[in-house]
Amino acid sequence: MLTGAPRSPGPPRSAGLFVAGGVVLAAGFVMIGVWVYGVYSMSAPDKPVVLGMRIDGGRVSVKGPLCPNEQADRVEVIDATTEKLLWKATGPRTPTGVRGALTLWNAADYRSASESRQPAKLPALLDVSVSDASGSGPGTVFDTAAVAKAQLPEGMYWTAYGPKTAAQIDAQLLCNGETPRPKS
């Protein structure tokens, strides 16, 4: 039975559905944003893996990061401004070279090396890469004036994160499923 009571004024049912749909949509966008941030933050390293460099007078050497079971196989030096290949070598012969501590433009230290000589004046920016037998390995662009000015103690290399030892450069890598190493 219908009474003559007036109906209470209020929003029609369609407005309630519209508000509920908006809430669900907003929650969905928030969840997608949180998921994207989580995936990005877990997959993006804090810092890229870098090489170290030393310039001692006319001698230029680099240290590439390697795991204990890896050996350096190839080094390439490029003028980062012109992108011209300046020098490359494969098959380090010295024990330190096999471990990734390589003297550049010293053909006697390698099985095979290009005949190019070290430039009398190093380019302002050198792009150096060191790879293992699989062909993988990082490259780093060095400001040669900054490296030469660093005046590093023996056993230290200049990196984008300041001076580091060979062990600290190697510690950038996760080897054989180990957990991340403490940052130095």
C-alpha positions, 0 to 999 in steps of 0.5 A: 500500500502506498501512502501519501508520504513524500519521498525523501530527497536524495541523489538518484541511484545512478549517482551512487553507482557513479561515485562507487565506480570512480572510487574503484577506478581511482583505487585501480590507478593507485594499485597500478602505480604502486606495482610499476614503482615496485617493479622499477625500484627492484630492477633498477640498480642503485648505481651502474657498475663501473670500471676504475682508471689510473693515469701514472705519468704516461701509463694508463691502466684500468680495472674491470669488475670480474667475479672470481671465476671470470677472466678478462678477455678484451679491452677497447678504448674509444675517444668518447668525443669522436667515437673513434676506436683508439685501441683494442686488445684481447687475451691478457697474458699477465696474472693481474690482466687476467683479473681485469687490471689492464695496462692500455697501449701495452701490446706485450701484455696481450695475445693480440693488440691493435698497432695503434700507439697511445696518443701523445695527449689523451682525449678529454673523454675516454670510453673504456670497456672490459669484457670477459670471454662471453663478451659481456662487461661494462664500459665507463667514460672517464674524464682523463684530466680528473683521473690524472689529477686524482693522485691516487695511492698505489692499488687505487683506481678512480671511479665515478664514485671516487677512489676504489681498490680492485676488490671494491671494483669487483664487489660491484657484481653479484657472483654465483647467486650471492646476495648484494655486497655492502656498498663501499 
